[in-house]
Amino acid sequence: MTVTEIAHAKINLYLDVVGRRADGYHELVTVMQSVSLSDTLTAEREEGEGLSLTTDAALDTGESNLVIRAARAYFKRTAQPFGVRFSLQKNIPMAAGLGGGSADAAAALRALNRLDGNRYPLSVLCEIGATVGADVPFCVEGGTRLCGGIGEITEPLKSRLQGSLVVAIGGEGVFTPWAFAELDRLRGSSFAAEGDIAALRCAVEGGDLAAAASHFYNELEEVILPARPMVGRIKETLYQNGAVAAMMSGSGPSVFGLFREEREAAAASSALLAIGARAFVCKPLA
Ligand code: C5P
């Protein structure tokens, strides 16, 4: 039996770092949004108990890969392992703040569950996912979610936002632990809630694009903007081409632009290619 799962990228419409735990992880208030940009994972059940992964990307396919880590976590829970051959087609840029690895891990959990006769509800897959990475529970369910804890406690939001997105990236990737360590260096131990999450929530649920855009926020921008000049250039190009909002996603260096019309997004994407960025026109997913 073979199953296919689509692993959607996410962007952060809001990311406020509100604390630091004793284990070094950071407490967040974040709104994550699934987008149509995606990887594709197929999983084939095999004889025996072996796991294998092939991919078209330059990516380690061993035990450190999040697909394999997710599979190990799944079988740790069931204690009834079976053999699986995974194949991963990557489109989501890596080390970009788009949650690509977490999306692949979540897709692996959904795929294994299907191969296993839908043993678990999604809530259990989220629990297993939380042991693999902070963003994995979000990626198991997707949509628009307000997330707390270290990102793993999620609450669905009913987004009425319409519009097109451009997700763009240029220059070197960002190693997420480095971004958080830099923020610690800047902030010391003083973290405070910075943005207006209540206003954002209200605008997202009310479908008010301009109001929502005015409350988009990403605290990690202040760390990444000076270190990755392309982030600023991409934001500028998005605004010059009519974006209602342009902001870095996650720990960067990807940037998303929100547009009222798809043709504006397409024009912005061409302008971004001209400055040497990679750009993807995509849609938010409910
Ligand atoms: O959970 P995940 O493996 O995706 O996180 C990668 C790294 O990002 C962590 O090891 C940690 O350094 C940092 N991180 C953090 N606080 C979060 C999420 C991630 O400090 N809420």
py3Dmol code that shows the C-alpha trace and the ligand (Angstrom):
import py3Dmol

protein = """\
ATOM      1  CA  MET A   1       0.000   0.000   0.000  1.00  0.00           C
ATOM      2  CA  THR A   2       1.268   3.484  -0.920  1.00  0.00           C
ATOM      3  CA  VAL A   3      -0.082   6.815   0.364  1.00  0.00           C
ATOM      4  CA  THR A   4       0.754  10.391  -0.598  1.00  0.00           C
ATOM      5  CA  GLU A   5       0.624  13.382   1.733  1.00  0.00           C
ATOM      6  CA  ILE A   6       1.087  17.047   0.811  1.00  0.00           C
ATOM      7  CA  ALA A   7       3.348  18.899   3.256  1.00  0.00           C
ATOM      8  CA  HIS A   8       2.378  22.572   3.239  1.00  0.00           C
ATOM      9  CA  ALA A   9       4.780  25.367   4.181  1.00  0.00           C
ATOM     10  CA  LYS A  10       3.739  27.860   6.864  1.00  0.00           C
ATOM     11  CA  ILE A  11       4.298  31.554   7.334  1.00  0.00           C
ATOM     12  CA  ASN A  12       4.087  33.442  10.626  1.00  0.00           C
ATOM     13  CA  LEU A  13       1.684  36.375  10.477  1.00  0.00           C
ATOM     14  CA  TYR A  14       2.734  37.193  14.023  1.00  0.00           C
ATOM     15  CA  LEU A  15       5.653  36.035  16.140  1.00  0.00           C
ATOM     16  CA  ASP A  16       6.208  37.517  19.573  1.00  0.00           C
ATOM     17  CA  VAL A  17       8.872  36.007  21.827  1.00  0.00           C
ATOM     18  CA  VAL A  18       7.448  36.369  25.323  1.00  0.00           C
ATOM     19  CA  GLY A  19       9.801  34.302  27.489  1.00  0.00           C
ATOM     20  CA  ARG A  20      12.626  31.840  27.729  1.00  0.00           C
ATOM     21  CA  ARG A  21      12.334  28.424  29.385  1.00  0.00           C
ATOM     22  CA  ALA A  22      14.975  26.769  31.537  1.00  0.00           C
ATOM     23  CA  ASP A  23      15.673  24.291  28.679  1.00  0.00           C
ATOM     24  CA  GLY A  24      16.571  27.178  26.336  1.00  0.00           C
ATOM     25  CA  TYR A  25      13.395  27.034  24.243  1.00  0.00           C
ATOM     26  CA  HIS A  26      11.489  30.286  23.837  1.00  0.00           C
ATOM     27  CA  GLU A  27       7.866  30.890  24.710  1.00  0.00           C
ATOM     28  CA  LEU A  28       6.012  32.370  21.806  1.00  0.00           C
ATOM     29  CA  VAL A  29       2.728  33.904  20.860  1.00  0.00           C
ATOM     30  CA  THR A  30       2.512  33.224  17.143  1.00  0.00           C
ATOM     31  CA  VAL A  31      -0.080  33.019  14.387  1.00  0.00           C
ATOM     32  CA  MET A  32       0.865  30.449  11.798  1.00  0.00           C
ATOM     33  CA  GLN A  33      -0.769  30.232   8.390  1.00  0.00           C
ATOM     34  CA  SER A  34      -0.487  27.270   5.982  1.00  0.00           C
ATOM     35  CA  VAL A  35       0.247  28.190   2.387  1.00  0.00           C
ATOM     36  CA  SER A  36      -0.120  26.309  -0.878  1.00  0.00           C
ATOM     37  CA  LEU A  37       3.669  26.044  -1.412  1.00  0.00           C
ATOM     38  CA  SER A  38       4.348  22.396  -0.560  1.00  0.00           C
ATOM     39  CA  ASP A  39       6.509  19.277  -0.570  1.00  0.00           C
ATOM     40  CA  THR A  40       5.089  15.868  -1.493  1.00  0.00           C
ATOM     41  CA  LEU A  41       5.769  12.790   0.605  1.00  0.00           C
ATOM     42  CA  THR A  42       4.879   9.270  -0.477  1.00  0.00           C
ATOM     43  CA  ALA A  43       5.094   6.348   1.906  1.00  0.00           C
ATOM     44  CA  GLU A  44       4.971   2.686   0.888  1.00  0.00           C
ATOM     45  CA  ARG A  45       4.434  -0.022   3.436  1.00  0.00           C
ATOM     46  CA  GLU A  46       6.959  -2.845   3.151  1.00  0.00           C
ATOM     47  CA  GLU A  47       7.818  -6.213   4.665  1.00  0.00           C
ATOM     48  CA  GLY A  48       9.985  -6.102   7.788  1.00  0.00           C
ATOM     49  CA  GLU A  49      10.654  -3.074   9.991  1.00  0.00           C
ATOM     50  CA  GLY A  50      13.207  -1.055   7.979  1.00  0.00           C
ATOM     51  CA  LEU A  51      12.811   2.666   7.179  1.00  0.00           C
ATOM     52  CA  SER A  52      14.279   4.271   4.064  1.00  0.00           C
ATOM     53  CA  LEU A  53      14.040   7.734   2.508  1.00  0.00           C
ATOM     54  CA  THR A  54      14.925   9.020  -0.929  1.00  0.00           C
ATOM     55  CA  THR A  55      14.643  12.650  -1.972  1.00  0.00           C
ATOM     56  CA  ASP A  56      15.355  14.933  -4.912  1.00  0.00           C
ATOM     57  CA  ALA A  57      16.913  17.513  -2.552  1.00  0.00           C
ATOM     58  CA  ALA A  58      20.421  17.871  -1.135  1.00  0.00           C
ATOM     59  CA  LEU A  59      19.319  16.625   2.243  1.00  0.00           C
ATOM     60  CA  ASP A  60      20.594  14.063   4.743  1.00  0.00           C
ATOM     61  CA  THR A  61      18.280  11.055   4.488  1.00  0.00           C
ATOM     62  CA  GLY A  62      19.530   9.315   7.639  1.00  0.00           C
ATOM     63  CA  GLU A  63      18.383   9.310  11.248  1.00  0.00           C
ATOM     64  CA  SER A  64      18.641  13.115  11.528  1.00  0.00           C
ATOM     65  CA  ASN A  65      16.032  13.688   8.825  1.00  0.00           C
ATOM     66  CA  LEU A  66      12.744  14.886  10.296  1.00  0.00           C
ATOM     67  CA  VAL A  67      10.755  12.318   8.268  1.00  0.00           C
ATOM     68  CA  ILE A  68      12.762   9.483   9.825  1.00  0.00           C
ATOM     69  CA  ARG A  69      12.647  11.129  13.275  1.00  0.00           C
ATOM     70  CA  ALA A  70       8.863  11.434  12.983  1.00  0.00           C
ATOM     71  CA  ALA A  71       8.602   7.765  11.973  1.00  0.00           C
ATOM     72  CA  ARG A  72      10.746   6.693  14.954  1.00  0.00           C
ATOM     73  CA  ALA A  73       8.518   8.788  17.260  1.00  0.00           C
ATOM     74  CA  TYR A  74       5.378   7.257  15.735  1.00  0.00           C
ATOM     75  CA  PHE A  75       6.593   3.680  16.246  1.00  0.00           C
ATOM     76  CA  LYS A  76       7.808   4.502  19.749  1.00  0.00           C
ATOM     77  CA  ARG A  77       4.170   5.326  20.513  1.00  0.00           C
ATOM     78  CA  THR A  78       2.610   2.301  18.793  1.00  0.00           C
ATOM     79  CA  ALA A  79       5.372  -0.189  19.663  1.00  0.00           C
ATOM     80  CA  GLN A  80       4.235  -2.037  16.514  1.00  0.00           C
ATOM     81  CA  PRO A  81       6.722  -0.980  13.817  1.00  0.00           C
ATOM     82  CA  PHE A  82       6.439  -1.890  10.155  1.00  0.00           C
ATOM     83  CA  GLY A  83       8.696  -1.260   7.164  1.00  0.00           C
ATOM     84  CA  VAL A  84       8.251   1.967   5.185  1.00  0.00           C
ATOM     85  CA  ARG A  85       9.890   3.356   2.069  1.00  0.00           C
ATOM     86  CA  PHE A  86       9.503   7.164   1.987  1.00  0.00           C
ATOM     87  CA  SER A  87      10.050   9.363  -1.045  1.00  0.00           C
ATOM     88  CA  LEU A  88      10.176  13.144  -0.590  1.00  0.00           C
ATOM     89  CA  GLN A  89       9.866  15.715  -3.331  1.00  0.00           C
ATOM     90  CA  LYS A  90      11.077  19.073  -1.951  1.00  0.00           C
ATOM     91  CA  ASN A  91       9.815  22.437  -3.161  1.00  0.00           C
ATOM     92  CA  ILE A  92       9.839  24.372   0.129  1.00  0.00           C
ATOM     93  CA  PRO A  93      13.140  26.248   0.552  1.00  0.00           C
ATOM     94  CA  MET A  94      15.145  24.863   3.469  1.00  0.00           C
ATOM     95  CA  ALA A  95      16.434  26.783   6.527  1.00  0.00           C
ATOM     96  CA  ALA A  96      14.053  29.528   5.453  1.00  0.00           C
ATOM     97  CA  GLY A  97      11.566  29.997   8.309  1.00  0.00           C
ATOM     98  CA  LEU A  98       8.853  28.256   6.284  1.00  0.00           C
ATOM     99  CA  GLY A  99       8.594  25.143   8.452  1.00  0.00           C
ATOM    100  CA  GLY A 100       9.513  22.794   5.605  1.00  0.00           C
ATOM    101  CA  GLY A 101      11.138  20.156   7.826  1.00  0.00           C
ATOM    102  CA  SER A 102       8.243  20.308  10.301  1.00  0.00           C
ATOM    103  CA  ALA A 103       5.738  20.003   7.440  1.00  0.00           C
ATOM    104  CA  ASP A 104       7.570  16.895   6.175  1.00  0.00           C
ATOM    105  CA  ALA A 105       7.552  15.389   9.684  1.00  0.00           C
ATOM    106  CA  ALA A 106       3.817  16.077  10.031  1.00  0.00           C
ATOM    107  CA  ALA A 107       3.171  14.554   6.588  1.00  0.00           C
ATOM    108  CA  ALA A 108       5.113  11.458   7.682  1.00  0.00           C
ATOM    109  CA  LEU A 109       2.915  11.095  10.788  1.00  0.00           C
ATOM    110  CA  ARG A 110      -0.287  11.415   8.735  1.00  0.00           C
ATOM    111  CA  ALA A 111       1.038   8.951   6.145  1.00  0.00           C
ATOM    112  CA  LEU A 112       2.053   6.366   8.760  1.00  0.00           C
ATOM    113  CA  ASN A 113      -1.296   6.685  10.477  1.00  0.00           C
ATOM    114  CA  ARG A 114      -3.067   5.956   7.174  1.00  0.00           C
ATOM    115  CA  LEU A 115      -0.809   2.961   6.513  1.00  0.00           C
ATOM    116  CA  ASP A 116      -1.679   1.836  10.049  1.00  0.00           C
ATOM    117  CA  GLY A 117      -5.468   1.785   9.486  1.00  0.00           C
ATOM    118  CA  ASN A 118      -6.054   5.308  10.906  1.00  0.00           C
ATOM    119  CA  ARG A 119      -5.088   4.152  14.373  1.00  0.00           C
ATOM    120  CA  TYR A 120      -5.039   7.658  15.904  1.00  0.00           C
ATOM    121  CA  PRO A 121      -7.019  10.907  15.750  1.00  0.00           C
ATOM    122  CA  LEU A 122      -5.061  14.011  14.676  1.00  0.00           C
ATOM    123  CA  SER A 123      -4.779  15.118  18.321  1.00  0.00           C
ATOM    124  CA  VAL A 124      -2.559  12.101  19.068  1.00  0.00           C
ATOM    125  CA  LEU A 125      -0.459  12.766  15.964  1.00  0.00           C
ATOM    126  CA  CYS A 126       0.017  16.316  17.324  1.00  0.00           C
ATOM    127  CA  GLU A 127       1.238  14.890  20.652  1.00  0.00           C
ATOM    128  CA  ILE A 128       3.714  12.651  18.845  1.00  0.00           C
ATOM    129  CA  GLY A 129       4.709  15.590  16.608  1.00  0.00           C
ATOM    130  CA  ALA A 130       5.507  17.785  19.616  1.00  0.00           C
ATOM    131  CA  THR A 131       8.301  15.341  20.524  1.00  0.00           C
ATOM    132  CA  VAL A 132       9.841  15.886  17.078  1.00  0.00           C
ATOM    133  CA  GLY A 133       9.697  19.698  16.784  1.00  0.00           C
ATOM    134  CA  ALA A 134       7.837  22.718  18.111  1.00  0.00           C
ATOM    135  CA  ASP A 135       6.078  23.492  14.792  1.00  0.00           C
ATOM    136  CA  VAL A 136       5.107  19.908  13.953  1.00  0.00           C
ATOM    137  CA  PRO A 137       1.729  19.917  15.808  1.00  0.00           C
ATOM    138  CA  PHE A 138       0.681  22.996  13.817  1.00  0.00           C
ATOM    139  CA  CYS A 139       1.709  21.283  10.577  1.00  0.00           C
ATOM    140  CA  VAL A 140      -0.285  18.125  11.407  1.00  0.00           C
ATOM    141  CA  GLU A 141      -3.538  20.124  11.252  1.00  0.00           C
ATOM    142  CA  GLY A 142      -2.616  23.331   9.376  1.00  0.00           C
ATOM    143  CA  GLY A 143      -4.867  26.254   8.455  1.00  0.00           C
ATOM    144  CA  THR A 144      -4.661  29.442  10.516  1.00  0.00           C
ATOM    145  CA  ARG A 145      -3.779  28.901  14.171  1.00  0.00           C
ATOM    146  CA  LEU A 146      -2.891  30.954  17.196  1.00  0.00           C
ATOM    147  CA  CYS A 147      -0.060  29.098  18.886  1.00  0.00           C
ATOM    148  CA  GLY A 148       1.401  29.346  22.368  1.00  0.00           C
ATOM    149  CA  GLY A 149       3.862  27.448  24.540  1.00  0.00           C
ATOM    150  CA  ILE A 150       6.927  26.965  22.351  1.00  0.00           C
ATOM    151  CA  GLY A 151       4.569  26.921  19.364  1.00  0.00           C
ATOM    152  CA  GLU A 152       3.087  23.496  20.045  1.00  0.00           C
ATOM    153  CA  ILE A 153      -0.185  24.537  21.746  1.00  0.00           C
ATOM    154  CA  THR A 154      -2.508  25.509  18.932  1.00  0.00           C
ATOM    155  CA  GLU A 155      -5.987  26.968  18.621  1.00  0.00           C
ATOM    156  CA  PRO A 156      -7.708  27.247  15.231  1.00  0.00           C
ATOM    157  CA  LEU A 157      -8.693  30.717  14.000  1.00  0.00           C
ATOM    158  CA  LYS A 158     -11.446  31.196  11.476  1.00  0.00           C
ATOM    159  CA  SER A 159      -9.607  33.351   8.953  1.00  0.00           C
ATOM    160  CA  ARG A 160     -11.667  35.324   6.472  1.00  0.00           C
ATOM    161  CA  LEU A 161      -8.601  36.940   4.888  1.00  0.00           C
ATOM    162  CA  GLN A 162      -8.610  36.841   1.089  1.00  0.00           C
ATOM    163  CA  GLY A 163      -5.649  37.637  -1.101  1.00  0.00           C
ATOM    164  CA  SER A 164      -2.532  36.301  -2.762  1.00  0.00           C
ATOM    165  CA  LEU A 165       0.880  35.730  -1.293  1.00  0.00           C
ATOM    166  CA  VAL A 166       4.400  35.898  -2.579  1.00  0.00           C
ATOM    167  CA  VAL A 167       6.952  33.950  -0.551  1.00  0.00           C
ATOM    168  CA  ALA A 168      10.515  34.956  -1.425  1.00  0.00           C
ATOM    169  CA  ILE A 169      14.002  34.101  -0.304  1.00  0.00           C
ATOM    170  CA  GLY A 170      17.503  35.211  -1.182  1.00  0.00           C
ATOM    171  CA  GLY A 171      20.957  34.712   0.293  1.00  0.00           C
ATOM    172  CA  GLU A 172      22.077  32.207   2.878  1.00  0.00           C
ATOM    173  CA  GLY A 173      19.674  30.217   5.085  1.00  0.00           C
ATOM    174  CA  VAL A 174      19.279  30.905   8.819  1.00  0.00           C
ATOM    175  CA  PHE A 175      20.001  28.324  11.514  1.00  0.00           C
ATOM    176  CA  THR A 176      17.013  28.811  13.878  1.00  0.00           C
ATOM    177  CA  PRO A 177      18.934  28.239  17.171  1.00  0.00           C
ATOM    178  CA  TRP A 178      21.344  30.993  16.088  1.00  0.00           C
ATOM    179  CA  ALA A 179      18.474  33.450  15.537  1.00  0.00           C
ATOM    180  CA  PHE A 180      17.051  32.800  19.017  1.00  0.00           C
ATOM    181  CA  ALA A 181      20.537  32.998  20.602  1.00  0.00           C
ATOM    182  CA  GLU A 182      21.091  36.376  18.939  1.00  0.00           C
ATOM    183  CA  LEU A 183      17.760  37.611  20.276  1.00  0.00           C
ATOM    184  CA  ASP A 184      18.812  36.476  23.776  1.00  0.00           C
ATOM    185  CA  ARG A 185      22.052  38.400  23.353  1.00  0.00           C
ATOM    186  CA  LEU A 186      20.117  41.562  22.431  1.00  0.00           C
ATOM    187  CA  ARG A 187      17.375  41.191  25.019  1.00  0.00           C
ATOM    188  CA  GLY A 188      19.137  39.666  27.990  1.00  0.00           C
ATOM    189  CA  SER A 189      16.364  38.187  30.094  1.00  0.00           C
ATOM    190  CA  SER A 190      13.750  40.876  29.481  1.00  0.00           C
ATOM    191  CA  PHE A 191      10.951  39.659  27.282  1.00  0.00           C
ATOM    192  CA  ALA A 192       7.661  41.486  27.011  1.00  0.00           C
ATOM    193  CA  ALA A 193       4.604  41.034  24.824  1.00  0.00           C
ATOM    194  CA  GLU A 194       5.176  43.547  22.007  1.00  0.00           C
ATOM    195  CA  GLY A 195       2.458  43.323  19.360  1.00  0.00           C
ATOM    196  CA  ASP A 196      -1.311  43.524  19.554  1.00  0.00           C
ATOM    197  CA  ILE A 197      -2.449  39.919  19.134  1.00  0.00           C
ATOM    198  CA  ALA A 198      -6.069  40.702  20.077  1.00  0.00           C
ATOM    199  CA  ALA A 199      -6.319  43.280  17.276  1.00  0.00           C
ATOM    200  CA  LEU A 200      -4.725  40.881  14.771  1.00  0.00           C
ATOM    201  CA  ARG A 201      -7.096  38.087  15.718  1.00  0.00           C
ATOM    202  CA  CYS A 202     -10.087  40.365  15.302  1.00  0.00           C
ATOM    203  CA  ALA A 203      -8.894  41.552  11.861  1.00  0.00           C
ATOM    204  CA  VAL A 204      -8.091  38.000  10.668  1.00  0.00           C
ATOM    205  CA  GLU A 205     -11.481  36.668  11.781  1.00  0.00           C
ATOM    206  CA  GLY A 206     -13.246  39.722  10.348  1.00  0.00           C
ATOM    207  CA  GLY A 207     -11.450  39.453   6.980  1.00  0.00           C
ATOM    208  CA  ASP A 208     -10.043  43.009   7.192  1.00  0.00           C
ATOM    209  CA  LEU A 209      -6.852  42.725   5.122  1.00  0.00           C
ATOM    210  CA  ALA A 210      -5.530  46.234   5.805  1.00  0.00           C
ATOM    211  CA  ALA A 211      -6.165  46.034   9.556  1.00  0.00           C
ATOM    212  CA  ALA A 212      -4.627  42.547   9.744  1.00  0.00           C
ATOM    213  CA  ALA A 213      -1.583  43.715   7.782  1.00  0.00           C
ATOM    214  CA  SER A 214      -1.065  46.619  10.177  1.00  0.00           C
ATOM    215  CA  HIS A 215      -0.809  44.115  13.063  1.00  0.00           C
ATOM    216  CA  PHE A 216       1.547  41.593  11.421  1.00  0.00           C
ATOM    217  CA  TYR A 217       4.636  41.335  13.595  1.00  0.00           C
ATOM    218  CA  ASN A 218       7.851  39.335  13.808  1.00  0.00           C
ATOM    219  CA  GLU A 219      10.218  40.030  16.667  1.00  0.00           C
ATOM    220  CA  LEU A 220      13.034  38.033  15.028  1.00  0.00           C
ATOM    221  CA  GLU A 221      13.215  40.558  12.166  1.00  0.00           C
ATOM    222  CA  GLU A 222      15.359  42.832  14.313  1.00  0.00           C
ATOM    223  CA  VAL A 223      17.968  40.063  14.549  1.00  0.00           C
ATOM    224  CA  ILE A 224      17.899  38.987  10.905  1.00  0.00           C
ATOM    225  CA  LEU A 225      17.519  42.320   9.050  1.00  0.00           C
ATOM    226  CA  PRO A 226      21.056  43.510   9.859  1.00  0.00           C
ATOM    227  CA  ALA A 227      22.564  40.063   9.202  1.00  0.00           C
ATOM    228  CA  ARG A 228      20.789  39.287   5.910  1.00  0.00           C
ATOM    229  CA  PRO A 229      20.567  42.370   3.648  1.00  0.00           C
ATOM    230  CA  MET A 230      18.379  40.483   1.143  1.00  0.00           C
ATOM    231  CA  VAL A 231      15.543  40.409   3.680  1.00  0.00           C
ATOM    232  CA  GLY A 232      15.278  44.206   3.560  1.00  0.00           C
ATOM    233  CA  ARG A 233      15.650  44.326  -0.226  1.00  0.00           C
ATOM    234  CA  ILE A 234      12.910  41.752  -0.697  1.00  0.00           C
ATOM    235  CA  LYS A 235      10.569  43.649   1.661  1.00  0.00           C
ATOM    236  CA  GLU A 236      11.240  46.877  -0.224  1.00  0.00           C
ATOM    237  CA  THR A 237      10.576  45.208  -3.596  1.00  0.00           C
ATOM    238  CA  LEU A 238       7.312  43.709  -2.307  1.00  0.00           C
ATOM    239  CA  TYR A 239       6.107  47.124  -1.066  1.00  0.00           C
ATOM    240  CA  GLN A 240       7.190  48.833  -4.314  1.00  0.00           C
ATOM    241  CA  ASN A 241       5.009  46.338  -6.140  1.00  0.00           C
ATOM    242  CA  GLY A 242       1.876  47.003  -4.142  1.00  0.00           C
ATOM    243  CA  ALA A 243       2.052  44.614  -1.181  1.00  0.00           C
ATOM    244  CA  VAL A 244      -0.412  45.408   1.613  1.00  0.00           C
ATOM    245  CA  ALA A 245       2.162  43.902   3.989  1.00  0.00           C
ATOM    246  CA  ALA A 246       5.627  42.386   3.718  1.00  0.00           C
ATOM    247  CA  MET A 247       7.278  40.613   6.604  1.00  0.00           C
ATOM    248  CA  MET A 248       9.869  37.987   7.404  1.00  0.00           C
ATOM    249  CA  SER A 249       8.520  34.522   8.277  1.00  0.00           C
ATOM    250  CA  GLY A 250       9.732  32.593  11.344  1.00  0.00           C
ATOM    251  CA  SER A 251      13.468  32.948  11.876  1.00  0.00           C
ATOM    252  CA  GLY A 252      13.867  33.909   8.216  1.00  0.00           C
ATOM    253  CA  PRO A 253      15.321  34.662   5.837  1.00  0.00           C
ATOM    254  CA  SER A 254      12.137  34.069   3.810  1.00  0.00           C
ATOM    255  CA  VAL A 255       9.792  37.028   3.455  1.00  0.00           C
ATOM    256  CA  PHE A 256       6.143  36.990   2.495  1.00  0.00           C
ATOM    257  CA  GLY A 257       4.151  39.705   0.784  1.00  0.00           C
ATOM    258  CA  LEU A 258       0.371  39.897   0.951  1.00  0.00           C
ATOM    259  CA  PHE A 259      -1.473  41.288  -2.096  1.00  0.00           C
ATOM    260  CA  ARG A 260      -5.099  42.042  -2.847  1.00  0.00           C
ATOM    261  CA  GLU A 261      -4.833  40.720  -6.422  1.00  0.00           C
ATOM    262  CA  GLU A 262      -3.046  37.710  -7.872  1.00  0.00           C
ATOM    263  CA  ARG A 263      -1.780  39.746 -10.845  1.00  0.00           C
ATOM    264  CA  GLU A 264       0.005  42.106  -8.424  1.00  0.00           C
ATOM    265  CA  ALA A 265       1.583  39.097  -6.723  1.00  0.00           C
ATOM    266  CA  ALA A 266       2.733  37.747 -10.106  1.00  0.00           C
ATOM    267  CA  ALA A 267       4.301  41.117 -11.035  1.00  0.00           C
ATOM    268  CA  ALA A 268       6.054  41.317  -7.650  1.00  0.00           C
ATOM    269  CA  SER A 269       7.376  37.811  -8.147  1.00  0.00           C
ATOM    270  CA  SER A 270       8.967  38.844 -11.492  1.00  0.00           C
ATOM    271  CA  ALA A 271      10.516  41.912  -9.851  1.00  0.00           C
ATOM    272  CA  LEU A 272      11.973  39.668  -7.117  1.00  0.00           C
ATOM    273  CA  LEU A 273      13.497  37.281  -9.650  1.00  0.00           C
ATOM    274  CA  ALA A 274      15.164  40.347 -11.240  1.00  0.00           C
ATOM    275  CA  ILE A 275      16.954  41.162  -7.954  1.00  0.00           C
ATOM    276  CA  GLY A 276      18.191  37.573  -7.620  1.00  0.00           C
ATOM    277  CA  ALA A 277      15.605  36.228  -5.155  1.00  0.00           C
ATOM    278  CA  ARG A 278      13.585  33.043  -5.516  1.00  0.00           C
ATOM    279  CA  ALA A 279       9.863  33.770  -5.370  1.00  0.00           C
ATOM    280  CA  PHE A 280       6.708  31.680  -5.217  1.00  0.00           C
ATOM    281  CA  VAL A 281       3.199  32.974  -5.774  1.00  0.00           C
ATOM    282  CA  CYS A 282       0.900  31.062  -3.438  1.00  0.00           C
ATOM    283  CA  LYS A 283      -2.336  31.186  -1.471  1.00  0.00           C
ATOM    284  CA  PRO A 284      -3.188  30.977   2.220  1.00  0.00           C
ATOM    285  CA  LEU A 285      -4.968  27.701   3.022  1.00  0.00           C
ATOM    286  CA  ALA A 286      -7.971  27.384   5.307  1.00  0.00           C
TER     287      ALA A 286
END
"""
ligand_1 = """\
21
C5P
O 11.623 22.535 17.745
P 12.559 22.778 16.604
O 13.541 21.652 16.413
O 11.886 23.191 15.348
O 13.436 24.060 17.045
C 14.707 24.320 16.498
C 15.490 25.200 17.448
O 14.942 26.514 17.479
C 15.511 24.764 18.909
O 16.557 23.871 19.158
C 15.707 26.069 19.648
O 17.071 26.449 19.649
C 14.976 27.072 18.771
N 13.593 27.321 19.233
C 13.380 28.080 20.383
N 12.094 28.305 20.800
C 11.047 27.833 20.095
C 11.242 27.071 18.929
C 12.531 26.831 18.519
O 14.322 28.533 21.032
N 9.826 28.087 20.530
"""
view = py3Dmol.view(width=600, height=400)
view.addModel(protein, "pdb")
view.setStyle({"model": 0}, {"cartoon": {"style": "trace"}})
view.addModel(ligand_1, "xyz")
view.setStyle({"model": 1}, {"stick": {}})
view.zoomTo()
view.show()
